[in-house]
């Protein structure tokens, strides 16, 4: 008996029911493995890219599951991230033949391979979906480490529909040793193909950190068979995109209210607007964000769905100030989901709103140079009241009206200049990247900025179980007016005091907190401290009233790599990143920007830096992905000297 089966037997002795002896269970596991082994192959990858910055890319063998008699094999995308130049497949009978990748499934993170074999192959048999029930025995099989002897681990099916219905979950050990292999029941039929997966990311390496943790996933083989006729034609299967972003809220209780619409997306073309409420998909009611995602996420690009939604229009407040009566318009339309979205570039009007204004409309605090608003003659002091047919009583309403627009679109805006009504037609170009000078934006006027220096203080921010040191220069008392936040990553704790002294005259003028964090040890930030930065950001948002439109990470030199990576990963929570004489992390490949995941970048460099070509390349990469990027050359490399420019740039991010 091999060691793996011995461990299995011991586990089964502990967990076996009274109805079956340990020997019965052990024999059942052995029979199940024997039954599926003819369908389990070893895949050897040759050549390709070197491992990336994450260190997770592998060039060794992996496992595959045969799905047709003519040599079609399904495996996990994890082992093909390095784009191997050639593949060899070793079958159960010892044959080794070349293979090629036919297509990929970018939704379930699978690869479909074709082995060049003239001899019929033995496909796996799928468990019917109705029979995939939590609590059923499950055996994970791999053929990676020793091709003659499979790797086996035993557990149960712990959930039938995870990751919004795309995979089932098992507590059997799942790792790179069996990714691509089958998860089988005790009769040798296959529940699914083992894959890593994560709710936090959709790249090919996502989820590998869960290996051998008791949290493993498998794509149901019945689903693979259902898409195989189309998939084997050679076209990649991509996640189906409606083109919407939902308003923030707990996905288990919050209604699926549209927060943003991707310009020229299926949703935009169907007439869905920000503020609309999705009520049903294919006739099935949805009342929470989680229910909507469960209906949408499993779909592929090219599939059509029936979407029902409602639009509420306010009629006005009554004398007691109760909630406005609302009329509901109901819509329903069949929409074809997109596999790829058109490139996204935000429509920037170029207006910086005066958040302290009580007027009904968007009071213009400043106009960014070179923007559509500047070209149309809008001025500081104007009041923006309407965009196209949408009233804009608040800056939030104006942002919603602009969210479905992009470069090349034209809008009609209504403005009041004193008592004079003005109508203008504006056409959006690319986002302005010119740096607004201090004279272009008057100081903010709110409770935080009208106080004096005695109302602000430097306070430690202590997180439990963390050796990192952080201090925030912020108002002593929490204000209702939102404040900007610059989260500066310093190389060591000694750098905190000088930066704070340089920031003090800027804090009240621009209404922004400076929080300076130092690494736990060795004067270097590591990838392991990403969780600390997330918790630090959440703590600051809980302690102070933070404006998400003016929340940025910033750093100079070595910590800039961690700052860039943190800002990118947390771009739902932050709006920008400032890098001083430092490139982006080499492992970062920016995904296309979206209405709900925007990020602006300020890349500062000194005249004598040797990094200019690399910084220019990084700026081009960010712009190509749709992230507005400003480049500025400075005479001095001192961070304190750059803070006034950084503060003014952060202030300008609160723009329409």
PyMOL commands that set and color helices and strands:
alter all, ss='L'
color gray80, all
select helices_A, chain A and resi 3-15+22-39+77-80+129-131+208-210+221-231+266-270+289-296+372-375+395-402+438-440+453-455+493-510+527-543+559-569+612-624+639-652
alter helices_A, ss='H'
color red, helices_A
select strands_A, chain A and resi 40-46+62-66+72-76+86-90+96-105+110-115+137-142+151-162+167-170+182-184+190-195+216-220+244-246+258-261+277-281+284-285+304-314+326-336+351-353+362-367+383-387+390-391+410-417+420-427+456-460+469-475+483-490+512-518+546-556+576-580+600-606+629-634
alter strands_A, ss='S'
color yellow, strands_A
deselect
rebuild
show_as cartoon
